[in-house]
């Protein structure tokens, strides 16, 4: 009987010990529902959001996966430009923007260096090597392995580390994108981690939001990528609109303000948009009104008009949201007053 009691006691202790360990694991998992492995979705999300974002000089190199390390020399629309610092970017942008319906070209002078998405610097000897980099970037974008530039995490953030038994082994304070990328690239198969939420992020349209879980981070990324796609579509629509403007002449078909249509004030005027961003309105009496225009985009396309010397036309001076457009009709809405509508119709 005594022996049976001892065996029973040992068994009971084992059960209690197992239950205690199991409770400890459950408790840790419950307190850390965002624990991740090296191959988890969150690891990939954090890695992609912390890659080097090379999109800031895309007007120069056409590659969002990398950026060119200055100084360099390039021929921009036939004009040789020395780019020593980012202040010289404006000179390139100005040359590219001189005409809005030409075929822009940027010819880089080799050798040069780039900073790749993993923050390494790579020497590029010639155009053939550079084309290989461009092709690799295209492949990364197609497979969803490129940088997610539409989400920016506010640092510092803290990462808790665990072993495979869900026991916390330490913590790491991350202070930069490069540090986060390095950490996520080196998570081993024998460790786990969790993010110390909440964290603050900013998405493509500039909106700041607080993220409190891995699921919310994924939702923020999904929303930001959708916003980014909308912005990219707006850029393309802006280019289409510029082509329509330059290739035709227009009349004011309707100008409604406070419920009153004042289109008659513009009767007989033909509005001509030039590719140098100037605009001229002229009637049958050769009365001329000069101005400038600019097409821009955010989530929508905008047309900014700026006339001078004519009271009726200066009423059109506004930043107009393009609500719809075809080759023959452009409908605009005031960015600041939705009740003000301008319709241009091709003559």
Secondary structure, DSSP 4 states (H G I P E B T S, - for coil): -HHHHHHHHHHHHHHHHHHHHHHHHHHHHHH-TT-B-TTSHHHHHHHHHTS---GGGHHHH--TT-EEESPEEEEETTEEEEE-SGGGHHHHHHHHTS-SSS---EEEPSSEEEE-TTS-EEEE-SHHHHHHHHHHHHHHHHTT-S--TTEEEPSPEEEEEE-TTS-EEEEEEE-SHHHHHHHHHT--TT-EEEE-S-EEEEETTS-EEEE-SHHHHHHHHHHHHHHHHHHHHHHHHHHHHHHHHHT-EEEEEEEEETTEE-GGGGTT-EEEE-TTSEEEEE-TT--EEEEEEEEEESSSEEEEEEE-S-HHHHTT-EEEEEEEE-SSEEEEEESS-TT-EEEEEE-
